[in-house]
């Protein structure tokens, strides 16, 4: 991958088959602290979700570079984003007549994509080993 950390723009992937390019809002390295990574990637996505828009956060890179830890670790992006979403829903104000906020429906999809196969990590976790 050829990209500068923290720079928006295009990520260029050098491949034996063919070079590929992807647009990104932010590029991070393993040197980024979890809080900084959340602030620059998942927090803006969470704000879009709370505004009713769709959002996604992707981790892409070579094996062993910390993608799974950054996403699923104890202080990972998934935990911080889910905590933030439920905190925002719980603190939502009621209407002008003092009634509680409307019920919210929250859907989380957590996928791992390896090659051509997508694995639903939430289903695997719910079903157990």
MMTF fields as JSON, N, C-alpha, C and O atoms, coordinates in Angstrom:
{
  "mmtfVersion": "1.0.0",
  "mmtfProducer": "UNKNOWN",
  "numBonds": 515,
  "numAtoms": 516,
  "numGroups": 129,
  "numChains": 1,
  "numModels": 1,
  "chainsPerModel": [1],
  "groupsPerChain": [129],
  "chainIdList": ["A"],
  "bondAtomList": [4, 2, 8, 6, 12, 10, 16, 14, 20, 18, 24, 22, 28, 26, 32, 30, 36, 34, 40, 38, 44, 42, 48, 46, 52, 50, 56, 54, 60, 58, 64, 62, 68, 66, 72, 70, 76, 74, 80, 78, 84, 82, 88, 86, 92, 90, 96, 94, 100, 98, 104, 102, 108, 106, 112, 110, 116, 114, 120, 118, 124, 122, 128, 126, 132, 130, 136, 134, 140, 138, 144, 142, 148, 146, 152, 150, 156, 154, 160, 158, 164, 162, 168, 166, 172, 170, 176, 174, 180, 178, 184, 182, 188, 186, 192, 190, 196, 194, 200, 198, 204, 202, 208, 206, 212, 210, 216, 214, 220, 218, 224, 222, 228, 226, 232, 230, 236, 234, 240, 238, 244, 242, 248, 246, 252, 250, 256, 254, 260, 258, 264, 262, 268, 266, 272, 270, 276, 274, 280, 278, 284, 282, 288, 286, 292, 290, 296, 294, 300, 298, 304, 302, 308, 306, 312, 310, 316, 314, 320, 318, 324, 322, 328, 326, 332, 330, 336, 334, 340, 338, 344, 342, 348, 346, 352, 350, 356, 354, 360, 358, 364, 362, 368, 366, 372, 370, 376, 374, 380, 378, 384, 382, 388, 386, 392, 390, 396, 394, 400, 398, 404, 402, 408, 406, 412, 410, 416, 414, 420, 418, 424, 422, 428, 426, 432, 430, 436, 434, 440, 438, 444, 442, 448, 446, 452, 450, 456, 454, 460, 458, 464, 462, 468, 466, 472, 470, 476, 474, 480, 478, 484, 482, 488, 486, 492, 490, 496, 494, 500, 498, 504, 502, 508, 506, 512, 510],
  "bondOrderList": [1, 1, 1, 1, 1, 1, 1, 1, 1, 1, 1, 1, 1, 1, 1, 1, 1, 1, 1, 1, 1, 1, 1, 1, 1, 1, 1, 1, 1, 1, 1, 1, 1, 1, 1, 1, 1, 1, 1, 1, 1, 1, 1, 1, 1, 1, 1, 1, 1, 1, 1, 1, 1, 1, 1, 1, 1, 1, 1, 1, 1, 1, 1, 1, 1, 1, 1, 1, 1, 1, 1, 1, 1, 1, 1, 1, 1, 1, 1, 1, 1, 1, 1, 1, 1, 1, 1, 1, 1, 1, 1, 1, 1, 1, 1, 1, 1, 1, 1, 1, 1, 1, 1, 1, 1, 1, 1, 1, 1, 1, 1, 1, 1, 1, 1, 1, 1, 1, 1, 1, 1, 1, 1, 1, 1, 1, 1, 1],
  "groupList": [{"groupName": "UNK", "atomNameList": ["N", "CA", "C", "O"], "elementList": ["N", "C", "C", "O"], "formalChargeList": [0, 0, 0, 0], "bondAtomList": [1, 0, 2, 1, 3, 2], "bondOrderList": [1, 1, 2], "singleLetterCode": "X", "chemCompType": "L-PEPTIDE LINKING"}],
  "groupTypeList": [0, 0, 0, 0, 0, 0, 0, 0, 0, 0, 0, 0, 0, 0, 0, 0, 0, 0, 0, 0, 0, 0, 0, 0, 0, 0, 0, 0, 0, 0, 0, 0, 0, 0, 0, 0, 0, 0, 0, 0, 0, 0, 0, 0, 0, 0, 0, 0, 0, 0, 0, 0, 0, 0, 0, 0, 0, 0, 0, 0, 0, 0, 0, 0, 0, 0, 0, 0, 0, 0, 0, 0, 0, 0, 0, 0, 0, 0, 0, 0, 0, 0, 0, 0, 0, 0, 0, 0, 0, 0, 0, 0, 0, 0, 0, 0, 0, 0, 0, 0, 0, 0, 0, 0, 0, 0, 0, 0, 0, 0, 0, 0, 0, 0, 0, 0, 0, 0, 0, 0, 0, 0, 0, 0, 0, 0, 0, 0, 0],
  "groupIdList": [1, 2, 3, 4, 5, 6, 7, 8, 9, 10, 11, 12, 13, 14, 15, 16, 17, 18, 19, 20, 21, 22, 23, 24, 25, 26, 27, 28, 29, 30, 31, 32, 33, 34, 35, 36, 37, 38, 39, 40, 41, 42, 43, 44, 45, 46, 47, 48, 49, 50, 51, 52, 53, 54, 55, 56, 57, 58, 59, 60, 61, 62, 63, 64, 65, 66, 67, 68, 69, 70, 71, 72, 73, 74, 75, 76, 77, 78, 79, 80, 81, 82, 83, 84, 85, 86, 87, 88, 89, 90, 91, 92, 93, 94, 95, 96, 97, 98, 99, 100, 101, 102, 103, 104, 105, 106, 107, 108, 109, 110, 111, 112, 113, 114, 115, 116, 117, 118, 119, 120, 121, 122, 123, 124, 125, 126, 127, 128, 129],
  "secStructList": [7, 5, 7, 7, 6, 6, 7, 7, 3, 3, 3, 3, 3, 7, 7, 1, 1, 7, 7, 3, 3, 3, 3, 3, 1, 7, 7, 7, 7, 6, 6, 1, 7, 2, 2, 2, 2, 0, 0, 0, 0, 0, 2, 2, 2, 2, 2, 2, 2, 2, 6, 6, 7, 7, 7, 7, 7, 7, 7, 7, 7, 1, 6, 6, 1, 1, 2, 2, 2, 2, 2, 2, 1, 6, 6, 7, 2, 2, 2, 2, 2, 2, 2, 2, 2, 2, 2, 2, 2, 2, 6, 7, 7, 7, 7, 6, 6, 1, 7, 7, 7, 7, 7, 7, 7, 7, 7, 7, 7, 7, 3, 3, 3, 3, 6, 6, 3, 3, 3, 3, 2, 2, 2, 2, 2, 2, 2, 7, 7],
  "xCoordList": [0.857, 0.0, 0.895, 1.888, 0.535, 1.281, 0.317, -0.547, 0.469, -0.384, 0.276, 1.016, 0.018, 0.543, -0.439, -1.635, 0.041, -0.847, -1.517, -0.872, -2.799, -3.553, -4.002, -4.689, -3.637, -3.999, -5.267, -5.399, -6.21, -7.345, -6.902, -5.822, -7.708, -7.381, -7.382, -8.202, -6.463, -6.44, -5.402, -4.268, -5.8, -4.872, -4.525, -5.415, -3.261, -2.808, -2.277, -1.366, -2.839, -2.428, -1.658, -2.186, -0.418, 0.408, 0.149, 0.344, -0.279, -0.641, 0.074, 0.372, 0.346, 0.94, -0.043, 0.361, -1.347, -2.35, -2.601, -2.556, -2.863, -3.072, -3.106, -3.604, -2.597, -2.676, -4.133, -4.915, -4.486, -5.846, -5.754, -4.753, -6.789, -6.862, -8.216, -9.241, -8.2, -9.413, -9.407, -8.363, -10.59, -10.725, -10.93, -11.671, -10.285, -10.418, -10.526, -9.941, -11.284, -11.378, -10.167, -9.768, -9.572, -8.446, -7.637, -8.2, -6.334, -5.445, -4.687, -4.114, -4.678, -4.003, -2.921, -2.932, -1.996, -0.946, -1.056, -1.863, -0.25, -0.271, 0.234, 0.07, 0.841, 1.345, 0.232, 0.456, -0.951, -2.054, -2.597, -2.798, -2.831, -3.436, -4.917, -5.521, -5.519, -6.933, -7.855, -8.769, -7.634, -8.503, -8.372, -9.37, -7.156, -6.951, -7.558, -8.11, -7.459, -8.039, -9.554, -10.172, -10.159, -11.605, -12.021, -12.981, -11.313, -11.676, -11.617, -12.424, -10.675, -10.513, -11.282, -11.463, -11.738, -12.415, -13.83, -14.782, -13.991, -15.299, -16.211, -17.422, -15.675, -16.533, -17.289, -18.49, -16.637, -17.405, -18.453, -19.542, -18.135, -19.105, -20.288, -21.434, -20.02, -21.082, -21.997, -23.217, -21.424, -22.243, -23.159, -24.313, -22.647, -23.484, -24.61, -25.746, -24.297, -25.329, -26.418, -27.605, -26.02, -26.987, -27.834, -28.926, -27.335, -28.093, -28.976, -29.65, -28.976, -29.837, -29.199, -29.892, -27.904, -27.212, -26.531, -26.348, -26.159, -25.382, -23.91, -23.467, -23.162, -21.725, -21.031, -21.641, -19.754, -18.947, -17.53, -17.027, -16.899, -15.491, -14.805, -15.225, -13.763, -13.056, -11.629, -10.996, -11.131, -9.715, -9.148, -9.628, -8.14, -7.562, -6.05, -5.468, -5.42, -3.966, -3.438, -4.188, -2.137, -1.469, -1.766, -2.129, -1.609, -1.793, -0.815, 0.342, -1.297, -0.429, -0.199, 0.69, -0.972, -0.738, -1.653, -1.581, -2.517, -3.331, -4.75, -5.415, -5.223, -6.588, -7.632, -8.509, -7.549, -8.526, -8.455, -9.497, -7.286, -7.136, -7.71, -8.401, -7.436, -7.955, -9.476, -10.105, -10.063, -11.514, -12.184, -13.189, -11.636, -12.326, -11.678, -12.242, -10.52, -9.839, -10.669, -11.695, -10.235, -10.975, -11.264, -12.325, -10.356, -10.545, -10.715, -10.396, -11.218, -11.334, -12.47, -13.317, -12.463, -13.437, -14.867, -15.786, -15.08, -16.438, -17.002, -18.122, -16.245, -16.715, -16.986, -18.031, -16.071, -16.242, -17.438, -18.169, -17.633, -18.74, -20.077, -21.019, -20.176, -21.419, -21.715, -22.854, -20.711, -20.91, -21.413, -22.335, -20.806, -21.214, -22.629, -23.377, -23.0, -24.349, -25.399, -26.402, -25.179, -26.162, -26.189, -27.252, -25.064, -25.05, -25.846, -26.579, -25.704, -26.447, -27.942, -28.738, -28.333, -29.758, -30.312, -31.42, -29.554, -30.028, -30.171, -31.03, -29.35, -29.392, -30.223, -30.25, -30.894, -31.712, -32.837, -33.491, -33.061, -34.11, -35.495, -35.669, -36.463, -37.846, -38.396, -37.669, -39.658, -40.256, -40.638, -40.386, -41.241, -41.571, -42.636, -42.805, -43.344, -44.364, -43.834, -44.604, -42.532, -41.923, -42.015, -41.635, -42.513, -42.591, -41.201, -40.368, -40.943, -39.617, -39.371, -40.311, -38.104, -37.793, -38.402, -38.668, -38.608, -39.162, -38.208, -37.0, -38.781, -37.954, -37.01, -37.366, -35.839, -34.839, -34.551, -34.561, -34.297, -33.912, -32.457, -32.111, -31.607, -30.177, -29.805, -30.094, -29.164, -28.696, -27.189, -26.68, -26.491, -25.04, -24.69, -25.138, -23.913, -23.422, -21.905, -21.299, -21.308, -19.863, -19.386, -19.611, -18.732, -18.29, -16.781, -16.093, -16.289, -14.884, -14.856, -15.502, -14.112, -14.028, -12.619, -11.64, -12.536, -11.259, -11.359, -12.123, -10.591, -10.672, -12.047, -12.487, -12.731, -14.07, -15.174, -16.349, -14.822, -15.811, -16.053, -15.11, -17.325, -17.709, -18.211, -19.036, -17.721, -18.108, -18.808, -18.253, -20.016, -20.77, -20.251, -20.569, -19.471, -18.862, -19.877, -19.654, -20.975, -22.01, -22.735, -23.052, -23.002, -23.667, -22.761, -23.216, -21.494, -20.556, -20.449, -20.352, -20.468, -20.361, -21.633, -21.556, -22.787, -24.061, -24.234, -24.804, -23.744, -23.887, -22.87, -23.084, -21.763, -20.726, -19.842, -20.095, -18.794, -17.851, -18.44, -17.759],
  "yCoordList": [-1.174, 0.0, 1.226, 1.291, 2.169, 3.42, 4.534, 4.917, 5.053, 6.138, 6.766, 6.098, 8.031, 8.711, 8.617, 8.834, 8.297, 8.18, 9.51, 10.558, 9.463, 10.65, 11.465, 12.472, 11.061, 11.816, 11.26, 10.049, 12.149, 11.681, 11.494, 11.945, 10.849, 10.738, 9.309, 8.494, 9.02, 7.737, 6.814, 7.22, 5.561, 4.525, 3.713, 3.219, 3.578, 2.819, 1.475, 1.426, 0.403, -0.948, -1.543, -1.668, -1.903, -2.528, -4.028, -4.666, -4.573, -5.985, -6.636, -5.982, -7.926, -8.653, -8.771, -8.805, -8.835, -8.964, -7.638, -7.558, -6.61, -5.274, -4.263, -4.572, -3.095, -2.055, -1.632, -1.599, -1.312, -0.879, 0.415, 0.672, 1.217, 2.457, 2.545, 2.143, 3.082, 3.237, 4.629, 5.13, 5.249, 6.537, 6.293, 5.388, 7.086, 6.942, 8.314, 9.288, 8.375, 9.613, 9.793, 10.92, 8.676, 8.743, 7.456, 6.377, 7.567, 6.412, 6.408, 7.427, 5.277, 5.164, 4.101, 3.235, 4.187, 3.177, 2.528, 2.95, 1.511, 0.826, 1.732, 1.398, 2.865, 3.787, 4.635, 5.29, 4.629, 5.418, 4.783, 3.57, 5.606, 5.139, 4.859, 5.469, 3.94, 3.621, 4.839, 4.945, 5.759, 6.937, 7.813, 8.33, 7.984, 8.789, 8.131, 8.806, 6.827, 6.085, 6.204, 6.378, 6.111, 6.265, 7.677, 7.846, 8.678, 10.071, 10.389, 11.173, 9.793, 10.136, 9.236, 9.59, 8.077, 7.165, 6.814, 7.108, 6.204, 5.708, 6.805, 6.738, 7.806, 8.866, 9.617, 9.843, 10.014, 10.653, 9.714, 10.157, 8.442, 7.468, 7.348, 7.255, 7.35, 7.279, 8.505, 8.377, 9.672, 10.884, 10.783, 11.208, 10.225, 10.025, 9.036, 9.239, 7.966, 6.992, 7.64, 7.415, 8.435, 9.074, 10.1, 10.449, 10.584, 11.516, 10.778, 11.406, 9.434, 8.642, 8.201, 7.693, 8.381, 7.965, 6.62, 6.191, 5.961, 4.726, 5.081, 6.139, 4.2, 4.423, 3.076, 2.081, 3.063, 1.851, 2.243, 3.286, 1.4, 1.559, 0.271, -0.818, 0.39, -0.767, -0.797, 0.245, -1.986, -2.184, -3.051, -4.157, -2.55, -3.259, -3.246, -2.225, -4.355, -4.377, -5.802, -6.777, -5.88, -7.171, -7.93, -7.334, -9.249, -10.091, -9.671, -9.351, -9.678, -9.394, -7.925, -7.587, -7.035, -5.6, -4.981, -3.774, -5.776, -5.271, -4.874, -4.189, -5.29, -4.924, -5.475, -4.736, -6.755, -7.377, -6.752, -6.49, -6.511, -5.885, -4.473, -4.083, -3.706, -2.341, -2.323, -1.416, -3.311, -3.348, -4.016, -3.513, -5.146, -5.98, -6.038, -6.647, -5.429, -5.468, -4.812, -4.197, -4.935, -4.365, -2.88, -2.407, -2.152, -0.718, -0.478, 0.6, -1.485, -1.415, -0.538, -0.088, -0.311, 0.577, 0.069, 0.873, -1.232, -1.765, -1.451, -0.952, -1.736, -1.476, 0.01, 0.378, 0.858, 2.299, 2.831, 3.696, 2.317, 2.788, 2.325, 3.115, 1.075, 0.569, 1.303, 1.705, 1.481, 2.231, 3.645, 4.133, 4.293, 5.651, 5.705, 6.634, 4.721, 4.687, 4.511, 5.224, 3.575, 3.349, 4.514, 4.835, 5.143, 6.316, 7.461, 8.164, 7.647, 8.704, 8.422, 9.335, 7.178, 6.816, 6.996, 7.508, 6.581, 6.679, 8.127, 8.431, 9.013, 10.412, 11.301, 12.519, 10.704, 11.499, 12.175, 11.537, 13.463, 14.171, 13.728, 13.226, 13.917, 13.635, 14.748, 15.667, 14.665, 15.708, 16.917, 16.944, 17.903, 19.156, 18.975, 19.858, 17.87, 17.604, 16.724, 16.27, 16.486, 15.716, 14.221, 13.474, 13.769, 12.326, 11.776, 12.49, 10.53, 9.947, 9.863, 9.893, 9.756, 9.652, 8.387, 7.405, 8.441, 7.285, 6.097, 6.255, 4.917, 3.712, 3.755, 4.266, 3.23, 3.188, 1.742, 0.869, 1.503, 0.171, 0.252, 1.036, -0.549, -0.537, -1.874, -2.93, -1.827, -3.039, -2.934, -1.912, -3.969, -4.016, -5.201, -6.32, -4.966, -6.048, -5.997, -4.958, -7.093, -7.187, -8.31, -9.488, -7.935, -8.908, -8.967, -7.96, -10.134, -10.333, -10.841, -11.837, -10.16, -10.556, -11.065, -10.335, -12.318, -12.949, -13.487, -14.415, -12.907, -13.319, -13.023, -11.873, -14.037, -13.879, -14.257, -14.249, -14.591, -15.064, -14.025, -13.448, -13.795, -12.917, -13.765, -14.658, -13.496, -14.241, -13.282, -12.24, -13.623, -12.821, -13.127, -14.176, -12.239, -12.491, -12.443, -13.059, -11.733, -11.708, -13.044, -13.511, -13.659, -14.961, -16.021, -16.847, -16.007, -17.003, -16.876, -17.878, -15.628, -15.416, -15.878, -16.495, -15.582, -15.967, -17.486, -18.021, -18.168, -19.625, -20.332, -21.477, -19.668, -20.267, -21.202, -21.454, -21.714, -22.603, -23.935, -24.772],
  "zCoordList": [0.0, 0.0, 0.0, 0.724, -0.803, -0.861, -0.476, -1.265, 0.739, 1.212, 2.419, 3.142, 2.643, 3.811, 4.957, 4.764, 6.146, 7.3, 7.584, 7.562, 7.848, 8.189, 6.999, 7.167, 5.819, 4.628, 4.002, 3.828, 3.66, 2.87, 1.43, 1.049, 0.647, -0.767, -1.244, -0.821, -2.12, -2.788, -2.17, -1.918, -1.928, -1.484, -2.722, -3.413, -2.999, -4.158, -3.671, -2.845, -4.177, -3.801, -4.974, -6.079, -4.721, -5.748, -5.701, -4.667, -6.793, -6.854, -8.024, -9.023, -7.894, -9.008, -10.171, -11.333, -9.848, -10.897, -11.595, -12.823, -10.822, -11.383, -10.238, -9.156, -10.462, -9.427, -9.221, -10.171, -7.991, -7.664, -6.87, -6.202, -6.945, -6.186, -5.493, -6.045, -4.27, -3.477, -2.856, -2.438, -2.8, -2.129, -0.635, -0.251, 0.199, 1.653, 2.3, 1.826, 3.394, 4.165, 5.055, 5.347, 5.491, 6.419, 6.314, 6.125, 6.436, 6.426, 7.745, 8.132, 8.439, 9.73, 9.657, 8.782, 10.586, 10.705, 12.079, 12.907, 12.319, 13.611, 14.729, 15.903, 14.399, 15.412, 16.036, 17.054, 15.445, 15.985, 17.263, 17.324, 18.277, 19.529, 19.291, 18.408, 20.067, 19.856, 19.904, 19.086, 20.846, 20.936, 19.707, 19.204, 19.219, 18.019, 16.798, 15.929, 16.733, 15.613, 15.627, 14.577, 16.806, 16.913, 16.5, 15.749, 16.981, 16.699, 15.213, 14.715, 14.504, 13.09, 12.138, 10.974, 12.606, 11.679, 12.118, 11.396, 13.261, 13.668, 14.213, 14.006, 14.898, 15.451, 14.35, 14.502, 13.247, 12.171, 11.562, 11.196, 11.454, 10.939, 11.895, 11.454, 13.196, 14.195, 14.094, 14.204, 13.889, 13.749, 12.527, 12.578, 11.436, 10.254, 10.552, 10.124, 11.284, 11.654, 12.498, 12.263, 13.47, 14.353, 13.615, 14.066, 12.483, 11.647, 10.647, 9.83, 10.707, 9.843, 8.542, 7.66, 8.404, 7.192, 7.417, 8.556, 6.331, 6.421, 6.581, 6.134, 7.214, 7.385, 7.516, 7.906, 7.187, 7.328, 7.703, 7.286, 8.486, 8.822, 8.395, 8.785, 7.604, 7.081, 7.589, 7.759, 7.827, 8.136, 7.024, 6.78, 6.363, 5.228, 5.372, 5.739, 5.089, 5.133, 5.168, 5.111, 5.261, 5.273, 6.558, 7.571, 6.51, 7.69, 8.782, 8.51, 10.016, 11.155, 11.432, 12.214, 10.816, 11.016, 12.062, 12.292, 12.708, 13.805, 13.447, 14.224, 12.289, 11.873, 12.839, 13.287, 13.163, 14.053, 15.437, 16.038, 15.949, 17.265, 17.255, 18.196, 16.208, 16.129, 16.079, 16.624, 15.434, 15.314, 16.522, 17.024, 16.993, 17.977, 19.351, 20.261, 19.532, 20.827, 21.918, 21.628, 23.179, 24.309, 24.13, 24.537, 23.539, 23.272, 21.777, 21.278, 21.064, 19.614, 19.125, 19.897, 17.828, 17.216, 17.349, 17.511, 17.285, 17.403, 18.785, 18.897, 19.826, 21.199, 21.403, 21.941, 20.986, 21.181, 20.391, 20.873, 19.188, 18.36, 18.927, 18.999, 19.326, 19.914, 21.22, 21.454, 22.069, 23.316, 23.017, 23.671, 22.031, 21.664, 21.12, 21.423, 20.321, 19.745, 20.839, 20.852, 21.751, 22.805, 23.798, 24.331, 24.055, 24.931, 24.3, 24.995, 22.996, 22.307, 22.333, 22.556, 22.11, 22.136, 23.545, 23.709, 24.573, 25.954, 26.412, 27.241, 25.889, 26.325, 25.403, 25.576, 24.434, 23.515, 24.3, 25.125, 24.044, 24.782, 24.33, 23.219, 25.192, 24.843, 23.966, 23.589, 23.65, 22.819, 23.667, 24.872, 23.039, 23.735, 24.818, 25.66, 24.815, 25.832, 26.966, 27.812, 26.983, 28.061, 27.896, 28.797, 26.761, 26.531, 26.219, 25.66, 26.57, 26.287, 24.784, 23.99, 24.401, 22.97, 22.362, 23.056, 21.079, 20.384, 20.483, 20.659, 20.365, 20.368, 19.169, 18.107, 19.343, 18.277, 17.935, 18.803, 16.677, 16.214, 15.784, 14.9, 16.4, 16.103, 15.484, 16.048, 14.324, 13.657, 13.486, 13.026, 13.847, 13.7, 12.828, 13.079, 11.831, 10.98, 11.055, 10.796, 11.402, 11.53, 10.623, 10.901, 9.547, 8.545, 8.47, 8.637, 8.223, 7.898, 6.466, 6.14, 5.619, 4.219, 3.959, 4.113, 3.568, 3.245, 1.83, 1.566, 0.924, -0.468, -1.013, -0.998, -1.493, -2.05, -1.072, -1.441, 0.172, 1.138, 2.231, 2.77, 2.552, 3.657, 4.809, 4.612, 6.005, 7.206, 8.159, 8.506, 8.585, 9.527, 10.932, 11.491, 11.497, 12.8, 13.935, 14.977, 13.763, 14.799, 14.863, 15.957, 13.748, 13.749, 14.354, 15.145, 13.993, 14.531, 16.054, 16.762, 16.551, 17.986, 18.707, 19.77, 18.133, 18.75, 18.801, 19.752, 17.782, 17.726, 18.591, 18.99, 18.888, 19.729, 18.918, 17.741, 19.572, 18.867, 18.509, 17.917]
}
